[in-house]
Amino acid sequence: MSSTLKEKILENWILKILAILLAWILWLFIQGESGTFTTVTAQVKVTVPDGMEISGGFPSTVQVTIRGATQNLTCNINLQNYEEGANRITLTKDNIETPKGFGIEVSQINPSQVTLMLEKTITKPVPITVPEKGEVADGFEIYEKIPSSRVVEITGPRSHIEPVPEVPTDIIDISDLDQSTNYQVSLNFEDGAIRSSITNPIWVEIRIGPRRKDYSINGVPLEIEDESYACSPEKIDIRVMAPENLQPLLVPDNFRAIIVTKNLDDAALPAKVKPVISYREEWRGKIKEMGIRPSGVTVDKKDE
């Protein structure tokens, strides 16, 4: 009996498969009959010109009313021939990409219009800053905050990049610190449209030392790179902030004040020039230069 049933099933199997196929086609036809509409979601795909991007975002999907049945629709928006600025785009059936051979008819798109802000993509370097909270231990102060990278390149839409003066790291808590410490922190970008050349955390060294006092080193001799020039006065006073234990060493012999002459325009002489100050290498980071007196010295060519 089972053998007879199997024979009946296999009998005229090609015709049976054709009948099933015809029934499926008929079902598709009925689904697409006039008056049968379905609203489906279409993914939005935007094409922009090279060197430009969408600022402010855009809808990721639109609702499309169709006659027929499909789940695979895409709404294509091509901005290749558009200029920078706000562009109002009217969406039509030509924007909707449907599977071929299904006879899909697009009836309506919601929203029917979208406004896309097209902007040039720019890149610029900005300094990295290190904000802190709290107070170091009594009798100490921060000498320096040294990030492992002092500058970061940021990229994004013009209007998002141009106003950015700097990029901060995460806030570092320095409460009661009495010695130099290293921290691993991330750059803090609040604007999601900005991309960074630095994607990993960076290290920041917080240099802590004894609270500094104000000292004046009087009568530091001026040196001139080119002896064919002369300056007036010939000595200056240098004001610095330094730890108290360095006070006995804050004497003129441990400082240099140099007049750089290579960029001077002889036709513009005499001219006021600010000396370049230097001191012992091991003091770097401990001493903070506060100014000189006078703020500039008069430089002129010597009489021949």
C-alpha positions as CSV (number, residue, x, y, z in Angstrom):
1,M,0.0,0.0,0.0
2,S,2.9,2.3,0.8
3,S,4.4,1.5,-2.5
4,T,1.2,2.5,-4.3
5,L,1.1,5.8,-2.4
6,K,4.7,6.6,-3.3
7,E,4.0,5.9,-7.0
8,K,0.9,8.2,-6.9
9,I,3.0,11.0,-5.4
10,L,5.8,10.6,-8.0
11,E,3.3,10.2,-10.8
12,N,3.5,13.3,-13.2
13,W,5.8,15.1,-10.7
14,I,6.9,17.7,-13.3
15,L,3.3,18.8,-13.7
16,K,2.8,18.9,-10.0
17,I,5.8,21.2,-9.5
18,L,4.6,23.4,-12.3
19,A,1.2,23.6,-10.6
20,I,2.8,24.7,-7.3
21,L,4.8,27.3,-9.2
22,L,1.8,28.7,-10.9
23,A,-0.1,28.9,-7.6
24,W,2.8,30.9,-6.1
25,I,2.8,33.3,-9.1
26,L,-1.0,33.7,-8.8
27,W,-0.6,34.5,-5.1
28,L,1.9,37.2,-5.9
29,F,-0.5,38.6,-8.5
30,I,-3.3,38.7,-6.0
31,Q,-1.1,40.4,-3.5
32,G,-0.4,43.1,-6.1
33,E,-4.0,43.6,-7.1
34,S,-5.3,47.1,-7.2
35,G,-6.3,48.4,-3.8
36,T,-3.9,46.2,-1.8
37,F,-1.3,48.5,-0.3
38,T,1.4,47.9,2.3
39,T,3.6,50.3,4.2
40,V,7.1,49.1,4.6
41,T,10.4,50.6,5.9
42,A,13.1,51.5,3.5
43,Q,16.7,52.1,4.5
44,V,18.1,55.5,3.5
45,K,21.5,55.5,1.6
46,V,23.1,58.9,0.9
47,T,25.9,59.5,-1.7
48,V,27.9,62.7,-1.2
49,P,30.6,64.3,-3.2
50,D,34.3,63.6,-2.4
51,G,35.6,65.8,0.4
52,M,32.1,66.5,1.8
53,E,29.7,65.0,4.3
54,I,26.3,65.4,5.9
55,S,26.3,67.6,8.9
56,G,23.5,67.2,11.5
57,G,22.6,63.7,10.5
58,F,19.7,62.4,8.3
59,P,16.8,60.0,8.7
60,S,18.1,56.4,8.6
61,T,14.7,55.1,7.2
62,V,11.6,56.3,5.4
63,Q,8.2,54.7,5.2
64,V,7.1,53.6,1.7
65,T,3.6,52.7,0.7
66,I,3.7,50.1,-2.1
67,R,1.4,47.8,-4.0
68,G,3.0,44.4,-3.9
69,A,5.0,42.5,-1.3
70,T,8.6,42.9,-0.5
71,Q,10.8,43.6,2.5
72,N,13.9,44.8,0.7
73,L,13.6,48.5,-0.2
74,T,16.3,51.2,-0.3
75,C,15.8,54.9,-0.5
76,N,18.8,56.3,-2.5
77,I,19.6,60.0,-2.3
78,N,22.4,61.2,-4.6
79,L,24.0,64.5,-3.7
80,Q,26.9,64.3,-6.1
81,N,25.9,67.5,-8.0
82,Y,24.8,69.5,-4.9
83,E,26.7,72.4,-3.3
84,E,27.7,73.0,0.3
85,G,24.8,74.2,2.4
86,A,21.2,73.2,3.2
87,N,19.6,71.1,0.4
88,R,15.9,70.3,0.4
89,I,15.3,67.0,-1.4
90,T,11.9,65.8,-2.6
91,L,11.6,62.1,-2.5
92,T,9.9,60.3,-5.4
93,K,9.5,56.8,-6.6
94,D,12.8,57.2,-8.5
95,N,14.6,57.3,-5.2
96,I,13.2,53.9,-4.2
97,E,15.2,50.8,-5.2
98,T,13.0,47.7,-5.4
99,P,13.9,44.1,-6.3
100,K,13.6,43.6,-10.0
101,G,10.9,41.3,-11.4
102,F,8.4,41.8,-8.5
103,G,6.3,44.5,-10.2
104,I,6.4,46.7,-7.1
105,E,4.4,50.0,-7.5
106,V,5.5,52.8,-5.1
107,S,2.5,54.9,-4.0
108,Q,3.7,57.2,-1.3
109,I,6.9,58.1,0.7
110,N,6.9,59.5,4.2
111,P,8.5,62.0,4.7
112,S,8.2,63.2,1.2
113,Q,10.9,65.8,1.7
114,V,14.2,65.8,3.7
115,T,16.6,68.6,4.3
116,L,20.3,67.6,4.3
117,M,23.1,69.9,5.3
118,L,26.1,69.3,3.1
119,E,29.4,70.6,4.4
120,K,33.1,70.3,3.4
121,T,35.2,67.9,5.5
122,I,38.1,69.7,7.1
123,T,41.0,68.7,9.3
124,K,42.9,70.9,11.8
125,P,45.4,70.4,14.7
126,V,44.3,71.6,18.1
127,P,46.1,71.5,21.5
128,I,45.2,68.9,24.1
129,T,44.3,70.4,27.5
130,V,44.2,68.5,30.9
131,P,41.5,69.7,33.2
132,E,41.7,68.8,36.9
133,K,39.6,69.0,40.0
134,G,40.5,69.2,43.7
135,E,43.6,70.7,45.4
136,V,47.1,69.2,45.8
137,A,48.4,68.6,49.3
138,D,49.2,71.7,51.4
139,G,52.6,73.2,50.6
140,F,52.6,71.7,47.1
141,E,51.6,72.9,43.6
142,I,51.3,71.6,40.1
143,Y,54.4,72.4,38.1
144,E,53.4,71.0,34.7
145,K,50.7,68.8,33.1
146,I,52.4,66.9,30.3
147,P,50.2,64.8,28.0
148,S,52.0,62.1,25.9
149,S,50.5,63.9,22.8
150,R,50.2,67.7,23.0
151,V,48.3,68.1,19.7
152,V,45.5,66.1,18.1
153,E,44.1,66.3,14.6
154,I,40.4,66.6,14.4
155,T,38.3,65.9,11.3
156,G,34.6,66.5,10.5
157,P,32.1,69.0,9.0
158,R,33.4,72.5,8.6
159,S,30.9,74.0,11.1
160,H,31.8,71.5,13.8
161,I,35.6,71.8,13.4
162,E,36.3,75.5,12.9
163,P,34.9,76.6,16.4
164,V,37.0,74.0,18.3
165,P,40.0,75.8,20.1
166,E,41.2,72.7,22.0
167,V,40.3,69.2,23.1
168,P,40.2,68.3,26.8
169,T,41.0,65.0,28.3
170,D,39.0,63.3,31.1
171,I,39.1,65.4,34.3
172,I,41.9,64.3,36.6
173,D,41.4,64.3,40.4
174,I,44.5,65.8,42.0
175,S,43.1,65.9,45.6
176,D,45.9,65.8,48.2
177,L,48.6,64.8,45.7
178,D,52.2,65.5,47.0
179,Q,54.2,63.8,44.3
180,S,54.3,63.5,40.5
181,T,51.9,60.9,39.1
182,N,51.0,59.5,35.7
183,Y,47.4,59.0,34.6
184,Q,45.8,57.2,31.6
185,V,43.0,59.2,30.2
186,S,40.8,59.5,27.1
187,L,40.2,62.6,25.0
188,N,36.7,64.0,25.7
189,F,34.7,64.6,22.5
190,E,31.2,65.8,23.2
191,D,30.4,66.3,19.5
192,G,29.8,62.9,17.8
193,A,30.5,64.5,14.3
194,I,34.2,65.0,15.2
195,R,36.7,62.2,14.4
196,S,40.1,62.2,16.1
197,S,43.6,61.1,14.9
198,I,44.0,59.7,18.4
199,T,41.6,56.9,19.3
200,N,43.4,55.2,22.2
201,P,43.8,56.6,25.7
202,I,46.9,58.8,26.3
203,W,49.2,59.2,29.3
204,V,49.4,62.5,31.3
205,E,52.2,63.2,33.7
206,I,51.2,65.6,36.5
207,R,54.4,67.1,37.9
208,I,54.0,68.1,41.6
209,G,56.5,69.9,43.7
210,P,56.9,72.2,46.7
211,R,55.0,75.5,46.4
212,R,57.2,78.1,44.6
213,K,58.0,81.6,45.6
214,D,58.6,84.8,43.6
215,Y,62.3,85.7,43.1
216,S,64.1,88.3,41.1
217,I,67.5,87.7,39.6
218,N,69.0,91.2,39.0
219,G,71.8,92.2,36.6
220,V,71.8,89.2,34.2
221,P,74.3,90.2,31.4
222,L,72.9,90.2,27.8
223,E,74.6,88.2,25.1
224,I,74.3,89.1,21.4
225,E,74.6,86.4,18.7
226,D,76.2,88.8,16.2
227,E,78.9,91.1,17.6
228,S,78.2,93.7,14.9
229,Y,75.1,94.6,17.0
230,A,74.9,96.5,20.3
231,C,72.1,96.6,22.8
232,S,70.9,98.9,25.6
233,P,70.7,98.3,28.5
234,E,73.4,95.6,28.7
235,K,71.8,93.8,31.7
236,I,68.3,92.8,32.6
237,D,66.4,91.6,35.7
238,I,64.6,88.2,35.4
239,R,61.6,87.3,37.6
240,V,60.9,83.6,38.3
241,M,58.8,81.4,40.4
242,A,61.0,78.7,42.0
243,P,61.1,76.3,45.0
244,E,62.6,77.7,48.1
245,N,65.5,75.2,48.1
246,L,66.7,76.7,44.8
247,Q,66.9,80.3,46.2
248,P,70.7,80.2,46.9
249,L,71.4,79.2,43.3
250,L,69.2,82.0,41.7
251,V,72.1,84.2,40.7
252,P,73.1,85.8,37.4
253,D,75.8,83.2,36.6
254,N,73.1,80.5,36.4
255,F,71.0,82.3,33.8
256,R,71.6,83.4,30.2
257,A,69.8,86.2,28.3
258,I,70.5,86.0,24.6
259,I,69.6,88.5,21.8
260,V,68.8,86.6,18.6
261,T,69.8,88.7,15.6
262,K,69.4,86.5,12.6
263,N,65.9,87.7,11.9
264,L,66.5,91.4,12.4
265,D,65.9,93.8,9.5
266,D,68.7,96.3,9.5
267,A,66.5,98.8,7.7
268,A,64.1,98.8,10.7
269,L,66.8,99.4,13.4
270,P,66.9,100.4,16.1
271,A,64.3,97.9,17.3
272,K,63.0,96.5,20.6
273,V,63.9,92.9,21.0
274,K,62.9,90.4,23.8
275,P,65.8,88.3,25.0
276,V,65.6,84.5,25.1
277,I,66.1,83.2,28.6
278,S,67.7,79.9,29.5
279,Y,69.0,78.3,32.7
280,R,70.2,75.0,34.1
281,E,68.6,72.0,32.3
282,E,67.8,70.2,35.6
283,W,65.6,73.2,36.6
284,R,63.3,72.7,33.6
285,G,59.8,72.2,34.9
286,K,60.7,73.5,38.4
287,I,61.2,77.1,37.5
288,K,58.5,79.2,35.9
289,E,59.6,82.4,34.1
290,M,57.3,85.3,35.0
291,G,58.9,88.1,33.0
292,I,61.9,90.4,32.5
293,R,62.7,94.0,33.2
294,P,62.8,95.9,30.8
295,S,60.4,93.8,28.7
296,G,62.5,94.5,25.6
297,V,65.9,95.9,24.9
298,T,67.0,98.3,22.2
299,V,69.2,96.7,19.5
300,D,71.1,98.6,16.8
301,K,74.1,98.2,14.5
302,K,77.4,99.3,16.0
303,D,79.0,102.3,14.5
304,E,81.6,101.3,12.0
